[in-house]
Amino acid sequence: MKKQFFGQVGKLLPAKVPEYVELHNHPWPGVLKKIKECNLQNYSIFLHGTIVFAYFEYTGTDYQKDMELMARDLETQEWWKHTKPCFESFAFSKNEEYYADMNQIFYLS
Amino acid sequence: MKKQFFGQVGKLLPAKVPEYVELHNHPWPGVLKKIKECNLQNYSIFLHGTIVFAYFEYTGTDYQKDMELMARDLETQEWWKHTKPCFESFAFSKNEEYYADMNQIFYLS
């Protein structure tokens, strides 16, 4: 399976930016473990003002299934109870409440 | 030298989105060559609406110097004459006319 590249954009609530940064300065080990189990790698989050951008690579064979596995993980669910309220909901799309998937339009290895 | 991770955000003019995508569907070989010479790798650009996000990794020893080398390349200058007018200038920062540098707040290998 070829590696797949993902970019996601989100908008934080101004008052919640410090909390979101602090959470990601001390990510929970169980959450990181689950990310790896779900075949995500080289995962970065970038911040500019209230805009957050997530970049990661997927090396598995069924992204949808792996994302469902992640969503069923209890520690990840607890983590999301902290991180998701930091977002301005539906900032970029009516369908995407937090991070919105982007389209890759260029790649150079 | 450790690998450095870069994220940059920009905003396109709505009418210019198709042109920006088309340019990146057919990037100029000389521009790609110069990017590699300047020690950038694993370079992706993502689009969502008018928001663009660029991700790349820097493997050299002097980022500022390499960026100056890139800026002096004639073909790259010509390429930028096509790409830069696609942006809404100063959309995210008074100091950054096109892509604005972001801060990496999380990394998981």
Backbone of each chain as ProteinMPNN parsed JSONL, in Angstrom:
{"seq_chain_A": "MKKQFFGQVGKLLPAKVPEYVELHNHPWPGVLKKIKECNLQNYSIFLHGTIVFAYFEYTGTDYQKDMELMARDLETQEWWKHTKPCFESFAFSKNEEYYADMNQIFYLS", "coords_chain_A": {"N_chain_A": [[0.847, -1.208, 0.0], [0.575, 2.156, -0.869], [1.956, 5.049, 0.684], [-0.162, 7.465, 2.173], [-0.979, 10.931, 2.163], [-2.05, 13.313, 4.474], [-3.751, 16.35, 5.09], [-5.164, 18.647, 7.324], [-7.344, 21.238, 8.316], [-8.182, 23.572, 10.904], [-10.02, 25.74, 13.158], [-9.325, 27.45, 16.057], [-10.986, 28.487, 19.103], [-10.348, 31.761, 20.182], [-9.875, 32.162, 22.972], [-9.224, 29.641, 23.756], [-6.837, 28.828, 22.736], [-4.335, 28.759, 24.276], [-4.865, 26.544, 25.969], [-5.181, 24.433, 24.148], [-2.619, 24.301, 23.053], [-1.133, 23.684, 25.35], [-2.19, 21.155, 26.027], [-1.149, 19.712, 23.866], [1.514, 19.938, 24.322], [1.882, 18.111, 26.257], [1.012, 15.404, 25.469], [-1.161, 12.566, 25.92], [0.119, 9.381, 26.71], [-1.33, 7.037, 25.978], [-2.948, 7.921, 23.947], [-1.12, 8.612, 21.962], [-0.054, 6.087, 21.485], [-2.247, 4.772, 20.413], [-2.596, 6.23, 18.052], [-0.316, 5.425, 16.619], [-0.898, 2.684, 16.402], [-2.986, 2.845, 14.688], [-1.792, 3.303, 12.332], [-0.797, 5.817, 11.612], [1.724, 8.234, 10.929], [4.627, 10.428, 11.312], [3.496, 12.847, 12.284], [2.407, 16.066, 12.551], [1.345, 19.083, 14.177], [0.504, 22.37, 13.452], [0.416, 25.839, 14.325], [-1.054, 29.02, 13.748], [-1.884, 32.023, 14.797], [-5.226, 31.637, 15.311], [-5.545, 29.524, 13.683], [-5.198, 26.116, 13.041], [-3.203, 23.527, 11.729], [-3.055, 20.214, 10.718], [-0.837, 17.638, 9.877], [-0.236, 14.467, 8.566], [0.898, 11.116, 7.839], [-0.411, 8.227, 6.318], [-0.057, 4.778, 6.622], [-1.341, 2.38, 6.493], [-3.821, -0.016, 5.312], [-6.513, 0.437, 5.24], [-7.973, 3.196, 5.736], [-10.392, 4.312, 6.672], [-11.386, 2.28, 8.323], [-9.364, 2.154, 10.252], [-9.634, 4.689, 11.374], [-12.084, 4.385, 12.561], [-11.447, 2.493, 14.502], [-9.777, 4.08, 16.092], [-11.628, 5.943, 17.014], [-13.114, 4.389, 18.685], [-11.557, 3.975, 20.864], [-11.174, 4.302, 24.309], [-9.519, 6.038, 25.83], [-8.721, 7.869, 23.916], [-11.193, 8.969, 23.286], [-11.667, 10.312, 25.671], [-9.582, 12.161, 25.615], [-10.359, 13.674, 23.391], [-12.556, 14.91, 24.526], [-11.367, 16.952, 25.813], [-9.92, 18.285, 23.797], [-11.61, 18.851, 21.567], [-13.566, 20.851, 22.364], [-12.001, 23.105, 22.14], [-12.182, 24.096, 19.64], [-13.57, 26.265, 17.122], [-16.598, 25.402, 16.056], [-17.499, 23.923, 12.932], [-16.077, 25.745, 11.332], [-14.867, 25.736, 8.837], [-16.378, 24.181, 7.198], [-19.658, 22.972, 6.703], [-19.969, 20.344, 7.174], [-17.856, 19.414, 8.638], [-16.949, 19.292, 11.837], [-14.725, 19.784, 13.477], [-11.516, 19.414, 12.783], [-11.022, 19.9, 9.329], [-10.813, 17.99, 6.418], [-8.337, 18.392, 3.884], [-7.424, 18.843, 0.397], [-4.762, 17.284, -1.254], [-2.68, 19.015, -3.366], [-0.212, 19.127, -4.429], [2.898, 17.446, -4.567], [6.216, 16.732, -3.646], [8.828, 14.575, -3.353]], "CA_chain_A": [[0.0, 0.0, 0.0], [1.285, 3.429, -0.944], [1.737, 6.01, 1.767], [-1.097, 8.544, 1.849], [-0.654, 12.18, 2.858], [-3.255, 14.004, 4.926], [-3.703, 17.693, 5.66], [-6.454, 19.036, 7.891], [-7.314, 22.601, 8.848], [-9.2, 23.865, 11.903], [-9.93, 27.079, 13.754], [-9.521, 27.403, 17.503], [-11.561, 29.645, 19.775], [-9.196, 32.537, 20.665], [-9.616, 31.962, 24.405], [-8.836, 28.247, 24.01], [-5.538, 28.532, 22.111], [-3.317, 28.289, 25.239], [-5.212, 25.201, 26.457], [-4.897, 23.467, 23.076], [-1.151, 24.181, 22.979], [-0.686, 23.002, 26.568], [-2.547, 19.736, 25.869], [-0.251, 19.067, 22.899], [2.851, 19.877, 24.932], [1.901, 16.939, 27.148], [-0.005, 14.467, 24.972], [-1.304, 11.365, 26.732], [0.804, 8.24, 26.07], [-2.285, 6.104, 25.374], [-3.436, 8.53, 22.698], [-0.023, 8.46, 20.992], [0.031, 4.655, 21.175], [-3.377, 4.447, 19.515], [-2.292, 6.843, 16.748], [0.634, 4.534, 15.943], [-1.614, 1.438, 16.085], [-3.891, 3.124, 13.563], [-0.951, 3.45, 11.137], [-0.446, 7.203, 11.282], [3.121, 8.546, 11.258], [5.169, 11.747, 10.938], [2.306, 13.645, 12.593], [2.69, 17.397, 13.079], [0.296, 20.106, 14.222], [1.062, 23.725, 13.376], [-0.509, 26.884, 14.76], [-0.796, 30.418, 13.367], [-3.061, 32.734, 15.324], [-6.187, 30.626, 15.757], [-5.599, 28.477, 12.657], [-4.353, 24.941, 13.245], [-3.056, 22.635, 10.59], [-2.51, 18.905, 11.069], [-0.256, 16.883, 8.77], [0.237, 13.134, 8.925], [0.969, 10.145, 6.751], [-1.098, 6.971, 6.632], [0.687, 3.672, 6.006], [-2.128, 1.149, 6.554], [-4.523, -0.424, 4.096], [-7.934, 0.821, 5.302], [-7.973, 4.408, 6.569], [-11.692, 4.461, 7.32], [-11.466, 1.287, 9.4], [-8.431, 2.562, 11.309], [-10.199, 5.858, 12.06], [-13.156, 3.87, 13.431], [-10.739, 1.898, 15.648], [-9.333, 5.181, 16.945], [-12.8, 6.572, 17.629], [-13.653, 3.491, 19.718], [-10.605, 3.908, 21.979], [-11.738, 5.09, 25.423], [-8.636, 7.141, 26.234], [-8.812, 8.868, 22.84], [-12.48, 9.66, 23.481], [-11.486, 11.229, 26.807], [-8.703, 13.231, 25.084], [-11.181, 14.53, 22.526], [-13.425, 15.741, 25.38], [-10.576, 18.139, 26.14], [-9.417, 19.025, 22.629], [-12.642, 19.319, 20.625], [-14.175, 22.135, 22.745], [-11.102, 24.224, 21.826], [-12.409, 24.495, 18.242], [-14.771, 26.925, 16.611], [-17.22, 24.314, 15.286], [-17.933, 24.175, 11.552], [-15.439, 26.974, 10.859], [-14.461, 25.644, 7.435], [-17.289, 23.353, 6.427], [-20.85, 22.579, 7.449], [-19.914, 18.903, 7.46], [-16.707, 19.042, 9.443], [-17.137, 20.072, 13.06], [-13.44, 20.179, 14.045], [-10.588, 19.488, 11.663], [-11.592, 19.648, 8.004], [-9.855, 17.398, 5.478], [-7.94, 19.196, 2.736], [-6.984, 18.074, -0.772], [-3.348, 17.462, -1.6], [-2.602, 19.481, -4.751], [1.19, 19.126, -4.864], [3.81, 16.644, -3.761], [7.588, 16.524, -4.104], [9.478, 13.749, -2.338]], "C_chain_A": [[0.871, 1.243, 0.0], [0.982, 4.28, 0.291], [0.763, 7.085, 1.293], [-0.812, 9.758, 2.736], [-1.941, 12.915, 3.21], [-2.927, 15.389, 5.474], [-5.094, 18.046, 6.148], [-6.319, 20.435, 8.49], [-8.44, 22.786, 9.86], [-9.0, 25.259, 12.457], [-10.248, 26.968, 15.241], [-10.29, 28.64, 17.982], [-10.402, 30.433, 20.382], [-8.854, 32.252, 22.133], [-9.079, 30.572, 24.708], [-7.47, 27.893, 23.427], [-4.508, 28.05, 23.14], [-3.601, 26.87, 25.743], [-4.88, 24.139, 25.408], [-3.387, 23.226, 22.946], [-0.633, 23.372, 24.162], [-1.003, 21.497, 26.494], [-1.547, 19.032, 24.955], [1.221, 19.13, 23.313], [3.003, 18.632, 25.807], [0.848, 15.925, 26.691], [-0.004, 13.184, 25.792], [-0.681, 10.168, 26.003], [-0.161, 7.265, 25.38], [-2.821, 6.612, 24.041], [-2.377, 8.377, 21.602], [0.097, 7.006, 20.534], [-1.069, 4.262, 20.171], [-3.149, 5.028, 18.122], [-1.366, 5.927, 15.95], [-0.05, 3.231, 15.506], [-2.524, 1.611, 14.873], [-3.115, 3.537, 12.311], [-0.758, 4.883, 10.652], [1.004, 7.452, 11.719], [3.471, 9.963, 10.818], [4.091, 12.827, 11.104], [2.743, 14.976, 13.208], [1.404, 18.202, 13.187], [0.987, 21.464, 14.28], [-0.026, 24.735, 13.732], [-0.078, 28.231, 14.197], [-2.02, 31.216, 13.779], [-4.031, 31.718, 15.904], [-6.31, 29.476, 14.76], [-4.672, 27.324, 13.042], [-4.354, 24.092, 11.983], [-2.428, 21.338, 11.076], [-2.025, 18.213, 9.798], [0.134, 15.511, 9.293], [0.227, 12.248, 7.697], [0.319, 8.849, 7.213], [-0.445, 5.822, 5.874], [-0.078, 2.351, 6.042], [-2.835, 0.87, 5.239], [-6.001, -0.02, 4.101], [-8.092, 1.99, 6.276], [-9.278, 4.545, 7.351], [-11.807, 3.535, 8.53], [-10.551, 1.686, 10.567], [-8.963, 3.774, 12.076], [-11.352, 5.435, 12.982], [-12.56, 3.223, 14.681], [-10.32, 2.997, 16.631], [-10.512, 5.778, 17.711], [-13.419, 5.691, 18.714], [-12.752, 3.4, 20.945], [-11.039, 4.851, 23.115], [-10.845, 6.263, 25.828], [-8.648, 8.262, 25.184], [-10.115, 9.66, 22.96], [-12.372, 10.702, 24.603], [-10.633, 12.433, 26.391], [-9.506, 14.214, 24.236], [-12.165, 15.397, 23.324], [-12.704, 17.018, 25.804], [-10.249, 18.971, 24.892], [-10.549, 19.609, 21.77], [-13.324, 20.624, 21.051], [-13.26, 23.348, 22.528], [-11.385, 24.801, 20.439], [-13.658, 25.359, 18.071], [-15.425, 25.91, 15.676], [-17.648, 24.788, 13.898], [-17.325, 25.46, 10.971], [-15.162, 26.934, 9.36], [-15.441, 24.871, 6.569], [-18.488, 22.992, 7.3], [-20.805, 21.113, 7.872], [-18.826, 18.526, 8.458], [-16.624, 19.924, 10.683], [-15.817, 20.583, 13.63], [-12.433, 20.357, 12.916], [-11.31, 19.143, 10.358], [-10.504, 19.079, 7.086], [-9.6, 18.341, 4.307], [-7.58, 18.265, 1.579], [-5.52, 18.35, -1.06], [-3.253, 17.859, -3.068], [-1.175, 19.493, -5.288], [1.962, 18.198, -3.964], [5.167, 16.553, -4.436], [8.306, 15.757, -3.006], [10.798, 14.387, -1.886]], "O_chain_A": [[1.805, 1.353, 0.795], [-0.111, 4.223, 0.854], [0.848, 7.557, 0.16], [-0.451, 9.62, 3.905], [-2.81, 13.115, 2.361], [-1.963, 15.573, 6.217], [-6.085, 17.777, 5.47], [-5.299, 20.766, 9.095], [-9.524, 22.226, 9.698], [-7.958, 25.882, 12.257], [-11.299, 26.46, 15.631], [-10.25, 29.696, 17.351], [-9.545, 29.84, 21.038], [-7.684, 32.117, 22.488], [-8.537, 30.338, 25.788], [-6.996, 26.771, 23.608], [-3.861, 27.028, 22.91], [-2.673, 26.082, 25.922], [-4.361, 23.073, 25.739], [-2.942, 22.095, 22.754], [0.203, 22.483, 23.998], [-0.17, 20.669, 26.861], [-1.141, 17.902, 25.224], [2.068, 18.457, 22.725], [4.114, 18.166, 26.06], [-0.091, 15.622, 27.427], [1.036, 12.766, 26.3], [-0.928, 9.968, 24.814], [0.155, 6.728, 24.318], [-3.109, 5.834, 23.131], [-2.699, 8.052, 20.459], [0.321, 6.729, 19.356], [-0.831, 3.519, 19.218], [-3.473, 4.388, 17.122], [-1.591, 5.679, 14.766], [0.178, 2.736, 14.402], [-2.796, 0.663, 14.136], [-3.692, 4.053, 11.353], [-0.582, 5.137, 9.46], [1.449, 6.942, 12.748], [2.737, 10.607, 10.069], [3.819, 13.606, 10.19], [3.375, 15.001, 14.265], [0.484, 18.028, 12.388], [1.922, 21.675, 15.052], [-1.212, 24.52, 13.48], [1.11, 28.551, 14.17], [-3.08, 31.09, 13.166], [-3.71, 31.02, 16.866], [-7.096, 28.553, 14.973], [-3.496, 27.539, 13.336], [-5.357, 23.964, 11.282], [-1.402, 21.35, 11.757], [-2.713, 18.205, 8.778], [0.763, 15.402, 10.345], [-0.361, 12.575, 6.666], [0.484, 8.432, 8.359], [-0.296, 5.872, 4.653], [0.465, 1.313, 5.666], [-2.5, 1.435, 4.198], [-6.671, -0.124, 3.073], [-8.314, 1.799, 7.471], [-9.269, 4.855, 8.542], [-12.255, 3.936, 9.604], [-10.934, 1.564, 11.731], [-8.769, 3.876, 13.287], [-11.573, 6.033, 14.034], [-13.09, 3.378, 15.781], [-10.489, 2.859, 17.842], [-10.408, 6.078, 18.9], [-14.161, 6.181, 19.565], [-13.138, 2.812, 21.956], [-11.243, 6.046, 22.898], [-11.339, 7.349, 26.132], [-8.592, 9.444, 25.521], [-10.133, 10.875, 22.76], [-12.904, 11.808, 24.505], [-10.92, 13.571, 26.763], [-9.348, 15.429, 24.353], [-12.562, 16.472, 22.875], [-13.333, 18.03, 26.114], [-10.297, 20.2, 24.925], [-10.446, 20.742, 21.3], [-13.64, 21.443, 20.188], [-13.689, 24.487, 22.71], [-10.885, 25.874, 20.099], [-14.654, 25.201, 18.777], [-14.873, 25.591, 14.623], [-18.101, 25.919, 13.727], [-17.98, 26.173, 10.211], [-15.214, 27.963, 8.686], [-15.347, 24.901, 5.342], [-18.34, 22.739, 8.496], [-21.503, 20.694, 8.796], [-18.868, 17.449, 9.052], [-16.286, 21.106, 10.617], [-15.767, 21.674, 14.198], [-12.492, 21.339, 12.176], [-12.107, 18.207, 10.305], [-9.408, 19.631, 6.997], [-10.512, 18.997, 3.805], [-7.448, 17.054, 1.76], [-5.089, 19.503, -1.104], [-3.702, 17.108, -3.934], [-0.946, 19.826, -6.451], [1.731, 18.149, -2.756], [5.261, 16.327, -5.642], [8.39, 16.219, -1.868], [11.49, 13.834, -1.031]]}, "seq_chain_B": "MKKQFFGQVGKLLPAKVPEYVELHNHPWPGVLKKIKECNLQNYSIFLHGTIVFAYFEYTGTDYQKDMELMARDLETQEWWKHTKPCFESFAFSKNEEYYADMNQIFYLS", "coords_chain_B": {"N_chain_B": [[22.754, 17.586, 11.498], [19.543, 18.121, 12.757], [16.381, 17.172, 11.362], [14.096, 19.656, 10.284], [10.756, 20.794, 10.686], [8.32, 22.3, 8.717], [5.434, 24.346, 8.535], [3.119, 26.177, 6.668], [0.692, 28.685, 6.116], [-1.736, 29.961, 3.845], [-3.892, 32.214, 1.968], [-5.913, 31.98, -0.802], [-7.008, 34.016, -3.573], [-10.405, 33.801, -4.377], [-11.114, 33.628, -7.157], [-8.756, 32.822, -8.24], [-8.113, 30.281, -7.514], [-8.424, 27.945, -9.244], [-6.328, 28.415, -11.087], [-4.056, 28.337, -9.455], [-4.099, 25.697, -8.615], [-3.825, 24.382, -11.067], [-1.279, 25.254, -11.891], [0.23, 23.882, -9.986], [-0.306, 21.311, -10.631], [1.284, 20.937, -12.759], [4.127, 21.466, -12.163], [7.123, 23.4, -12.692], [10.071, 21.902, -13.903], [12.611, 23.037, -13.273], [12.071, 24.542, -11.028], [11.38, 22.599, -9.169], [13.807, 21.243, -9.026], [15.433, 23.194, -7.882], [14.225, 23.457, -5.38], [14.91, 20.978, -4.232], [17.7, 21.253, -4.233], [17.91, 23.187, -2.323], [17.554, 21.83, -0.041], [15.002, 21.028, 0.834], [12.401, 18.7, 1.527], [9.888, 16.083, 1.094], [7.539, 17.51, 0.445], [4.438, 18.926, 0.586], [1.413, 20.412, -0.652], [-1.699, 21.489, 0.466], [-5.2, 22.003, -0.064], [-8.146, 23.71, 0.936], [-11.114, 24.938, 0.246], [-10.416, 28.246, -0.016], [-8.17, 28.204, 1.431], [-4.777, 27.479, 1.712], [-2.279, 25.151, 2.575], [1.066, 24.575, 3.245], [3.446, 22.043, 3.654], [6.647, 21.017, 4.616], [9.901, 19.501, 4.92], [13.047, 20.36, 6.258], [16.39, 19.72, 5.604], [18.896, 20.734, 5.62], [21.638, 22.856, 6.783], [21.461, 25.557, 7.12], [18.856, 27.325, 7.014], [17.915, 29.921, 6.406], [19.887, 30.86, 4.661], [19.649, 29.009, 2.56], [17.075, 29.639, 1.709], [17.528, 32.146, 0.708], [19.165, 31.52, -1.438], [17.289, 30.155, -3.005], [15.558, 32.268, -3.606], [17.104, 33.739, -5.279], [17.162, 32.357, -7.604], [16.513, 32.34, -11.036], [14.477, 31.013, -12.513], [12.749, 30.233, -10.509], [11.984, 32.735, -9.567], [10.493, 33.557, -11.769], [8.443, 31.654, -11.72], [7.212, 32.364, -9.289], [6.132, 34.762, -10.113], [3.867, 33.911, -11.308], [2.568, 32.411, -9.291], [2.361, 33.937, -6.881], [0.536, 36.162, -7.305], [-1.842, 34.793, -7.017], [-2.586, 34.825, -4.417], [-4.387, 36.172, -1.616], [-3.121, 38.965, -0.361], [-1.301, 39.423, 2.687], [-3.111, 38.038, 4.315], [-3.031, 36.589, 6.684], [-1.202, 37.785, 8.294], [0.411, 40.878, 8.954], [3.015, 40.997, 8.276], [3.594, 38.936, 6.564], [3.338, 38.328, 3.302], [2.475, 36.343, 1.519], [2.544, 33.04, 1.866], [2.308, 32.292, 5.307], [4.441, 31.619, 8.001], [3.973, 28.961, 10.322], [3.74, 27.791, 13.745], [5.146, 24.834, 14.997], [3.386, 22.743, 17.077], [3.117, 20.212, 17.946], [4.468, 16.954, 17.646], [4.736, 13.685, 16.374], [6.583, 10.923, 15.658]], "CA_chain_B": [[21.658, 18.555, 11.725], [18.214, 17.545, 12.888], [15.372, 17.585, 10.392], [13.155, 20.657, 10.789], [9.432, 20.656, 10.079], [7.722, 23.604, 8.432], [4.051, 24.486, 8.102], [2.821, 27.546, 6.246], [-0.704, 28.832, 5.707], [-2.008, 31.098, 2.974], [-5.281, 32.316, 1.498], [-5.969, 32.312, -2.224], [-8.16, 34.758, -4.073], [-11.34, 32.774, -4.879], [-11.072, 33.501, -8.623], [-7.436, 32.336, -8.654], [-7.903, 28.911, -7.027], [-8.156, 26.98, -10.336], [-5.01, 28.68, -11.674], [-3.037, 27.871, -8.522], [-4.123, 24.223, -8.675], [-3.296, 23.995, -12.376], [0.177, 25.463, -11.838], [0.856, 22.83, -9.168], [-0.443, 20.036, -11.363], [2.364, 20.894, -13.748], [5.208, 22.33, -11.669], [8.264, 23.512, -13.599], [11.179, 21.062, -13.431], [13.685, 23.837, -12.688], [11.629, 24.956, -9.694], [11.498, 21.407, -8.314], [15.244, 20.994, -8.857], [15.959, 24.195, -6.933], [13.705, 23.093, -4.052], [15.76, 19.885, -3.721], [19.037, 21.822, -3.977], [17.836, 24.0, -1.105], [17.425, 20.894, 1.091], [13.628, 20.779, 1.254], [11.924, 17.374, 1.098], [8.562, 15.629, 1.534], [6.835, 18.802, 0.312], [3.039, 18.823, 0.161], [0.508, 21.552, -0.511], [-3.089, 21.064, 0.617], [-6.18, 23.064, -0.319], [-9.526, 23.554, 1.424], [-11.735, 26.221, -0.112], [-9.355, 29.148, -0.477], [-7.033, 28.061, 2.358], [-3.713, 26.55, 1.321], [-1.316, 24.819, 3.606], [2.274, 23.93, 2.73], [4.235, 21.29, 4.638], [7.884, 20.448, 4.084], [10.952, 19.224, 5.899], [14.329, 20.954, 5.886], [17.454, 18.816, 6.054], [20.196, 21.406, 5.514], [22.219, 23.398, 8.02], [21.236, 27.004, 7.211], [17.579, 27.517, 6.311], [17.857, 31.28, 5.888], [20.796, 30.946, 3.509], [19.059, 28.238, 1.466], [15.925, 30.386, 1.19], [18.075, 33.24, -0.103], [19.584, 30.87, -2.689], [16.076, 29.912, -3.796], [15.009, 33.549, -4.045], [17.965, 34.289, -6.328], [17.034, 31.516, -8.803], [15.695, 33.085, -12.012], [13.257, 30.287, -12.883], [11.86, 30.319, -9.343], [11.416, 34.091, -9.583], [9.464, 33.572, -12.822], [7.338, 30.836, -11.168], [6.528, 33.176, -8.276], [5.331, 35.794, -10.802], [2.577, 33.275, -11.573], [1.883, 31.884, -8.1], [2.094, 34.915, -5.812], [-0.708, 36.92, -7.51], [-3.015, 33.976, -6.679], [-2.845, 34.955, -2.98], [-4.869, 37.367, -0.942], [-1.925, 39.414, 0.355], [-1.389, 39.745, 4.116], [-4.358, 37.475, 4.835], [-2.864, 36.048, 8.039], [-0.216, 38.542, 9.056], [0.857, 42.101, 8.286], [4.406, 40.825, 7.859], [3.779, 37.831, 5.618], [2.474, 38.702, 2.185], [1.89, 35.157, 0.877], [2.472, 32.017, 2.909], [2.74, 32.704, 6.645], [5.003, 30.52, 8.786], [3.229, 28.544, 11.507], [4.568, 27.169, 14.791], [4.845, 23.417, 15.237], [3.033, 22.584, 18.499], [3.012, 18.777, 18.25], [5.089, 16.046, 16.684], [4.845, 12.258, 16.693], [7.234, 10.289, 14.498]], "C_chain_B": [[20.321, 17.818, 11.767], [17.307, 18.037, 11.762], [14.455, 18.625, 11.047], [11.854, 20.575, 9.998], [8.802, 22.031, 9.906], [6.261, 23.466, 7.998], [3.803, 25.936, 7.771], [1.379, 27.605, 5.774], [-0.853, 30.064, 4.826], [-3.461, 31.089, 2.544], [-5.268, 32.756, 0.044], [-7.144, 33.238, -2.509], [-9.108, 33.749, -4.71], [-11.229, 32.554, -6.394], [-9.772, 32.862, -9.11], [-7.178, 30.884, -8.235], [-7.62, 27.934, -8.177], [-6.763, 27.166, -10.951], [-3.895, 28.147, -10.767], [-2.943, 26.338, -8.54], [-3.476, 23.747, -9.975], [-1.773, 24.157, -12.42], [0.854, 24.312, -11.084], [0.599, 21.426, -9.699], [0.697, 19.844, -12.355], [3.516, 21.793, -13.31], [6.406, 22.3, -12.603], [9.457, 22.713, -13.059], [12.309, 21.849, -12.764], [13.359, 24.297, -11.269], [11.775, 23.792, -8.711], [12.965, 21.107, -8.001], [15.826, 21.946, -7.808], [15.479, 23.9, -5.51], [14.581, 22.007, -3.425], [17.158, 20.41, -3.365], [19.066, 22.622, -2.681], [17.45, 23.156, 0.112], [16.023, 20.789, 1.679], [13.191, 19.417, 0.725], [10.511, 17.118, 1.623], [7.59, 16.801, 1.573], [5.417, 18.555, -0.209], [2.364, 20.184, 0.247], [-0.919, 21.004, -0.491], [-4.007, 22.273, 0.452], [-7.518, 22.71, 0.318], [-10.216, 24.891, 1.193], [-10.677, 27.137, -0.697], [-8.113, 29.064, 0.418], [-6.027, 27.076, 1.773], [-2.755, 26.361, 2.492], [-0.138, 24.105, 2.962], [3.016, 23.263, 3.886], [5.511, 20.829, 3.961], [8.876, 20.257, 5.212], [12.266, 19.791, 5.363], [15.463, 20.122, 6.47], [18.837, 19.459, 5.962], [20.658, 21.963, 6.851], [21.978, 24.903, 8.173], [20.006, 27.369, 6.371], [17.521, 28.9, 5.654], [18.691, 31.428, 4.608], [20.218, 30.191, 2.306], [17.852, 28.961, 0.87], [16.385, 31.579, 0.343], [18.563, 32.711, -1.456], [18.381, 30.652, -3.601], [15.552, 31.213, -4.394], [15.848, 34.182, -5.161], [17.862, 33.502, -7.634], [16.045, 32.144, -9.802], [14.399, 32.359, -12.369], [12.243, 30.317, -11.734], [11.204, 31.697, -9.268], [10.282, 34.199, -10.606], [8.22, 32.806, -12.368], [6.524, 31.643, -10.154], [5.714, 34.308, -8.912], [3.952, 35.242, -11.173], [1.837, 32.91, -10.292], [1.498, 32.977, -7.096], [0.837, 35.753, -6.05], [-1.984, 36.099, -7.257], [-3.44, 34.185, -5.227], [-3.552, 36.257, -2.636], [-3.718, 37.829, -0.058], [-2.226, 39.75, 1.808], [-2.669, 39.208, 4.763], [-4.218, 37.057, 6.298], [-1.92, 36.866, 8.9], [0.186, 39.772, 8.257], [2.265, 41.958, 7.732], [4.579, 39.807, 6.737], [2.789, 37.957, 4.468], [1.781, 37.493, 1.544], [1.704, 34.069, 1.921], [3.002, 32.58, 4.23], [3.27, 31.484, 7.395], [4.134, 30.252, 10.015], [4.222, 27.996, 12.535], [4.161, 25.718, 14.976], [4.577, 23.23, 16.732], [2.92, 21.122, 18.905], [3.775, 18.012, 17.19], [5.105, 14.629, 17.22], [5.43, 11.573, 15.467], [6.423, 9.105, 13.997]], "O_chain_B": [[20.026, 16.992, 10.903], [17.443, 19.16, 11.276], [14.084, 18.491, 12.213], [11.858, 20.32, 8.794], [8.76, 22.827, 10.844], [5.907, 22.592, 7.206], [4.227, 26.828, 8.506], [0.898, 26.687, 5.11], [-0.184, 31.076, 5.032], [-4.174, 30.102, 2.725], [-4.683, 33.784, -0.297], [-8.141, 33.245, -1.787], [-8.67, 32.919, -5.506], [-11.249, 31.413, -6.855], [-9.689, 32.412, -10.253], [-6.135, 30.322, -8.566], [-6.664, 27.164, -8.093], [-6.098, 26.188, -11.295], [-2.915, 27.577, -11.247], [-1.853, 25.767, -8.488], [-2.671, 22.815, -9.971], [-1.069, 23.287, -12.931], [1.911, 23.83, -11.489], [1.228, 20.465, -9.256], [1.025, 18.72, -12.735], [3.847, 22.764, -13.991], [6.673, 21.28, -13.238], [9.808, 22.839, -11.886], [12.901, 21.377, -11.794], [14.244, 24.425, -10.423], [12.23, 23.967, -7.581], [13.318, 20.765, -6.873], [16.615, 21.539, -6.955], [16.23, 24.072, -4.549], [14.949, 22.09, -2.253], [17.721, 20.054, -2.33], [20.101, 22.727, -2.023], [17.069, 23.687, 1.155], [15.86, 20.501, 2.865], [13.558, 19.024, -0.383], [10.01, 17.844, 2.482], [6.92, 17.053, 2.574], [5.23, 18.038, -1.31], [2.696, 21.004, 1.103], [-1.293, 20.171, -1.317], [-3.645, 23.403, 0.78], [-7.968, 21.566, 0.253], [-9.924, 25.868, 1.881], [-10.106, 26.846, -1.748], [-7.128, 29.766, 0.189], [-6.391, 25.966, 1.385], [-2.476, 27.275, 3.267], [-0.321, 23.141, 2.219], [3.188, 23.85, 4.954], [5.467, 20.305, 2.848], [8.708, 20.785, 6.312], [12.553, 19.71, 4.169], [15.497, 19.852, 7.67], [19.843, 18.792, 6.202], [20.143, 21.596, 7.907], [22.255, 25.469, 9.231], [20.111, 27.678, 5.185], [17.127, 29.03, 4.495], [18.261, 32.029, 3.623], [20.286, 30.67, 1.175], [17.63, 28.902, -0.339], [15.716, 31.969, -0.614], [18.396, 33.365, -2.485], [18.435, 30.922, -4.801], [15.15, 31.25, -5.557], [15.37, 35.047, -5.894], [18.407, 33.92, -8.655], [14.9, 32.438, -9.46], [13.35, 32.987, -12.514], [11.037, 30.413, -11.96], [10.021, 31.815, -8.948], [9.257, 34.835, -10.357], [7.092, 33.242, -12.597], [5.294, 31.604, -10.165], [4.727, 34.766, -8.334], [2.992, 35.997, -11.332], [0.62, 33.075, -10.208], [0.41, 32.93, -6.523], [0.121, 36.041, -5.092], [-3.085, 36.65, -7.279], [-4.533, 33.772, -4.84], [-3.346, 37.292, -3.271], [-3.374, 37.144, 0.905], [-3.284, 40.298, 2.119], [-3.24, 39.845, 5.648], [-5.174, 37.157, 7.067], [-1.848, 36.659, 10.111], [0.289, 39.719, 7.031], [2.668, 42.697, 6.834], [5.593, 39.813, 6.04], [1.588, 37.732, 4.621], [0.644, 37.596, 1.083], [0.812, 34.159, 2.765], [4.025, 33.263, 4.255], [2.622, 30.437, 7.42], [3.631, 31.174, 10.658], [5.392, 27.769, 12.226], [2.976, 25.407, 15.098], [5.44, 23.524, 17.559], [2.658, 20.818, 20.068], [3.748, 18.352, 16.007], [5.447, 14.398, 18.38], [4.858, 11.628, 14.379], [6.816, 8.453, 13.03]]}, "name": "protein", "num_of_chains": 2, "seq": "MKKQFFGQVGKLLPAKVPEYVELHNHPWPGVLKKIKECNLQNYSIFLHGTIVFAYFEYTGTDYQKDMELMARDLETQEWWKHTKPCFESFAFSKNEEYYADMNQIFYLSMKKQFFGQVGKLLPAKVPEYVELHNHPWPGVLKKIKECNLQNYSIFLHGTIVFAYFEYTGTDYQKDMELMARDLETQEWWKHTKPCFESFAFSKNEEYYADMNQIFYLS"}
